């Protein structure tokens, strides 16, 4: 039993009463939590449930099913998208919603009262992991519309620093919601017996130092030199300039990788690369990078594109992509410094260890 324990609804009411006096925001986030419980049940059924499989929904020129961002799409992506829409559209708290699965934002239907907020979300982050029963999640961001009538696209294109709330759910051995309303980052675990989220991880903090990094090393040949330099130093371990060993982790679901960092530290990198030069990055700014950056910063970490703070990026389109480097503050700042040195031409040249000259003597670390 959890008598006396803090539930998500109690926590939100208390937090928002103290900080901003916005009961509507608390009510909206409770609706989001209800949608997450529904999605948790859908995902938890696996191959027994609706939407499992790989039927073509919208095909590209190769016949692959793709979403609005051009990523491969599964029926489960749309099932979870619809669940979020259904649970959040009727409460009179939102003016509109946008997600990874929609080409354009969707206004609240006319039969429902409209509110002052906009909800932007990725209904099923890491959906490729469903086939292997791996961890997946939902990411969401809340923006203040504060106007009347139907919102236009421009109302959604706010920098991440203007988010009023952000969070994610992770569907693993337990379902958790991690959330911020601008006063720290806090984790809640779903008690399936009573159907409530219980505060289990208050005031999460990302340590400044870390010895773990997460990156897809199969893309190494496409990285910019600052990222290659940082990863090479980590892989060199005690024998290199960092003077300590690092571990590498990569789950291929942003939610799972960021959750690990919030639990024990580390740095996550999905940097710009040369595979598609017209794309600034791989992850979507509005419904992946911005909410995760706010959660990490509220937990004492940092989030950068390598060249600027993620939360300061001015969005120009709904599905805009950016490079993302986030986690332990000192590691993120080091990688940002390497980008600045590279751009100014003052960095040390990156030398592949495969082609270095062998020597009994190592040059002293700079």
SEGU-635919 format. One record per residue (C-alpha): residue in three letters; x, y, z. Coordinates in steps of 0.02 Angstrom, whole numbers, plus 32768, in hexadecimal, padded with zeros to 4 digits. Each point is the difference from the previous one (the first is absolute). Layout:
residues N
ALAXYZ
...
This chain:
residues 366
UNK800080008000
UNK803780B37FE0
UNK7F98805C8080
UNK805580A58021
UNK80727FF27F68
UNK8002808F7F84
UNK7F9E7FDE7F61
UNK8021805B7F5D
UNK7F5E8064800D
UNK8025803680B3
UNK80B2802E7FD0
UNK7FCA80697F6A
UNK7F7A805D8061
UNK807D802B8089
UNK808C802F7F88
UNK7F9680707F94
UNK7FA780508091
UNK80A880378045
UNK805480327F5D
UNK7F8280437F85
UNK7F4F7FE5803D
UNK7FCD7FA47F62
UNK7F827F77802B
UNK7FDA7FEC7F46
UNK80B27FC67FE0
UNK7FF37F80808B
UNK7F5D7FC07FB7
UNK804E7FF27F52
UNK80947F9D8040
UNK7F8A7F8A805B
UNK7FA87FE37F58
UNK80AA7FDC7FB2
UNK80237F83808D
UNK7F5A7FAA7FDB
UNK80327FEF7F4A
UNK80A87FB98036
UNK7FA97F7C806A
UNK7F9A7FCE7F68
UNK809B7FF97F92
UNK805A7F998084
UNK7F747F807FF8
UNK80047FFE7F42
UNK80BD7FEC7FF6
UNK80007F80808E
UNK7F967F877F98
UNK80897FF27F7F
UNK7FD57F8E7F6F
UNK7F5A7FD78054
UNK7FC180B27FED
UNK7FBB806E7F76
UNK8078805C7F90
UNK80907F85800D
UNK80587FDE7F5C
UNK8043805E7F6B
UNK7F6F801F7F89
UNK801C808F7F85
UNK7FA0809C8036
UNK804C80857F90
UNK80867FCA7F85
UNK8097805B7FBE
UNK804C7FE07F54
UNK804E7F5D803D
UNK7F5C7FBC8044
UNK8031801A80B7
UNK7F7C80468077
UNK803780AC803C
UNK7FC0808B8071
UNK7FFF80BC7FE6
UNK80BA80098026
UNK802D7F787F84
UNK80237F7C8085
UNK7FC27F4E7FF5
UNK7F557FF2804F
UNK7FA87F6E8054
UNK7F467FEC8022
UNK8029800C80B9
UNK804180B17FE2
UNK7F5280337FC6
UNK7FA47F9E8088
UNK806380598088
UNK7FEE80A77FA5
UNK7F437FEB7FFE
UNK7FFF7FD480BA
UNK805A80A2802D
UNK7F8980657F93
UNK7F637FB08049
UNK8032801680B4
UNK803780B67FEF
UNK7F8E80547F81
UNK7F5C80098061
UNK8033804F80A7
UNK7FF680B67FCC
UNK80B880198029
UNK80507FFD7F53
UNK7FF5806F7F68
UNK80597F827F91
UNK80777F6E7FF4
UNK808F7FC97F90
UNK80617F5F7FF7
UNK80827FA17F9F
UNK7F767FA17FA7
UNK7FA7809B7FBA
UNK8034806A7F6C
UNK7FBA809E8052
UNK7FB8803380A9
UNK7F4E7FCF8029
UNK7F85807B804F
UNK7F8C7FC38089
UNK7F5A7FC77FB1
UNK7F7880838004
UNK7F8F7F9A8073
UNK80808014808C
UNK802D809E805E
UNK80AD80417FD9
UNK8080802A8084
UNK80A280618008
UNK80837F787FE4
UNK80507FA57F6E
UNK80397F4C8011
UNK808E7FBE7F94
UNK80307F49800F
UNK80557F657FBC
UNK7F837F77802A
UNK80787F6C7FF5
UNK80B8802A8002
UNK806E7F6C7FD0
UNK7F717F9F7FB1
UNK807D7F947FA0
UNK80287FB180A9
UNK7F4F7FBB8010
UNK80297F6B7F91
UNK808B7FCC8077
UNK7F9F802880A0
UNK8077808F8026
UNK7FDD809F8061
UNK7F9980877FA9
UNK7FAF80A0803B
UNK7F96809B7FE5
UNK804980B17FFF
UNK7F96809D8017
UNK801180BC800C
UNK7F8180848035
UNK800280B17FBA
UNK7F9780958034
UNK7F90803D7F73
UNK7FA980858067
UNK7F94803F7F72
UNK7F537FE67FB7
UNK7FC87FA47F65
UNK80587F787FA0
UNK80BE80048013
UNK806B80117F65
UNK80A27FA47FDF
UNK80648095803F
UNK7FB57FEE80AD
UNK80557F578010
UNK80AB803E7FC8
UNK803B803980AA
UNK80B17FE38042
UNK80107F798083
UNK802480808087
UNK7F4780307FF8
UNK7FBE7F53802A
UNK7F9080028098
UNK800F7F44801D
UNK80567F6B7FB3
UNK80137F498022
UNK800A7F4F7FC3
UNK7FBD7F548029
UNK806C7F657FF6
UNK7FAE7F567FE8
UNK80797F828048
UNK7FF57F82808E
UNK7F9F808C8056
UNK7FA980947FAF
UNK804680A6803B
UNK7FD880B67FDC
UNK808B80818013
UNK7FC280B28000
UNK802E80B5801E
UNK7F94809B8013
UNK8099806E8015
UNK80287FD180B4
UNK80747F6B7FF2
UNK7FEE7F577FAC
UNK7F9C7F788057
UNK7FDA7F497FDD
UNK7F5E7FA18021
UNK7FE37F457FF5
UNK7F597FB67FCC
UNK7FB37F958089
UNK7F997F8B7F94
UNK7F9A7FC38095
UNK7FB480AA8023
UNK8019804E7F54
UNK806080978042
UNK80AA804C7FE1
UNK8061800B80A5
UNK80938075801F
UNK80977F8C800E
UNK8090806B7FBF
UNK7FF180B38040
UNK807E80867FCE
UNK80647F9A7F83
UNK80B180417FE8
UNK807A7FDE7F73
UNK80B37FF98044
UNK8078807F7FB4
UNK80817F797FDA
UNK7FE07F5B7FAA
UNK80597F697FB8
UNK7F767FC57F8B
UNK7FD4803C7F52
UNK7F767FCD7F88
UNK8017800F7F44
UNK7FE57F957F66
UNK80B47FD77FD3
UNK7FCC7FB37F5A
UNK7FF080B47FC1
UNK80B2802D8032
UNK803B80197F4F
UNK7F7E808A7FE9
UNK8025806380A0
UNK804980AE8007
UNK80B280078047
UNK7FCC804680AC
UNK7F927F688021
UNK80827F887FBD
UNK808180538073
UNK7F937FED809A
UNK7FD17F4B7FE0
UNK80B67FD27FD8
UNK8034804980A8
UNK7F797F9B8059
UNK80327F5F7FA9
UNK80B8801D802C
UNK7FD07FF280B8
UNK8088800A8084
UNK808780017F7B
UNK7FBA809E7FB0
UNK7FF080B7802D
UNK7F657FE1806B
UNK80607F8E8077
UNK7F6C7F8F8026
UNK7F9D7F767FAF
UNK7F55801F7FB2
UNK7F707F8C7FD9
UNK7F9580117F64
UNK7F447FE28000
UNK7F84800B7F70
UNK7F4A7FC6800B
UNK7FC180517F5E
UNK7F6E80538059
UNK801E80B2803B
UNK7F8A7FE98094
UNK80627F6B8042
UNK80AB80517FE8
UNK7FCA80A48053
UNK7FAC7FA0808E
UNK80A37FA78025
UNK805A80A78006
UNK7F808048807A
UNK80147F66806E
UNK80BE7FF68004
UNK805280827F90
UNK80527FFB7F56
UNK7FF9805B7F5B
UNK7F8F7FDB7F6A
UNK803580337F51
UNK7FA07FFF7F5E
UNK8071807C7FA6
UNK7FFA804C7F55
UNK804D7F8E7F7E
UNK80277FFC7F47
UNK7F867F787FCA
UNK7F7C80817FCF
UNK805780A97FF3
UNK7F5A805D7FEC
UNK7FC87FC880AD
UNK804480608094
UNK7FE67F68806F
UNK7F9A7F63801B
UNK7F8F80258095
UNK7F6780707FF8
UNK801180A5805D
UNK7F4C801C8036
UNK7FCC7F588044
UNK80A57FA78028
UNK80928077801D
UNK7FA4808F805A
UNK7FA27F9A8083
UNK80987F938025
UNK80718099800C
UNK7F8B8053807D
UNK7FFA7F62806C
UNK80BD7FEF7FFD
UNK801F80B88028
UNK7F827FFC808F
UNK80637F6C8044
UNK80A480627FFD
UNK80407FC17F59
UNK801A80587F5A
UNK7FBF7FEC7F4E
UNK805580447F65
UNK7FFF7FED7F44
UNK80BD800B800C
UNK7FF880B67FCF
UNK7F7180488067
UNK7F8D7FD68090
UNK7F717F927FC1
UNK7F7D8068805C
UNK803A809E7FA6
UNK7FE77FBB7F4F
UNK7F7B80647FA4
UNK7F927F817FA5
UNK7FD680217F4A
UNK7F927F687FDD
UNK7F9C7F818062
UNK806A7F687FD5
UNK80A7805B8006
UNK80967F93802B
UNK8096802F806B
UNK809E7FAD8042
UNK7FED7FD180B8
UNK80877FEE8085
UNK7FBE7FF880B2
UNK80277FBE80AC
UNK8087801F8081
UNK802B80B87FFA
UNK80BD7FF37FFA
UNK7FFC7F827F71
UNK7F8480667F99
UNK8067809E801B
UNK809E7FA47FC9
UNK7FAE7FC77F5E
UNK7FBE80B07FE0
UNK80B18042801C
UNK80437F847F81
UNK7F8180417F81
UNK803580B48022
UNK80B87FD37FEE
UNK7FDE7FA47F5E
UNK7F9A80917FB8
UNK8089807C802E
UNK808C7F907FC0
UNK80567FF580A9
UNK7FDB7F498025
UNK807F7F777FFD
UNK7FF47F997F60
UNK7FA47F5C8016
UNK80717F6C7FDC
UNK7FB87F527FE8
UNK80587F828072
UNK80017F887F6C
UNK807F806F7FA8
UNK8062804D808F
UNK80BB7FE28007
UNK802E7F85808A
UNK807580408086
UNK803D7FD580AE
UNK7FE080B38031
UNK7F5780558007
UNK7FF180BD7FE8
UNK7FCD805580A1
UNK7F4380248009
UNK7FD380B27FD7
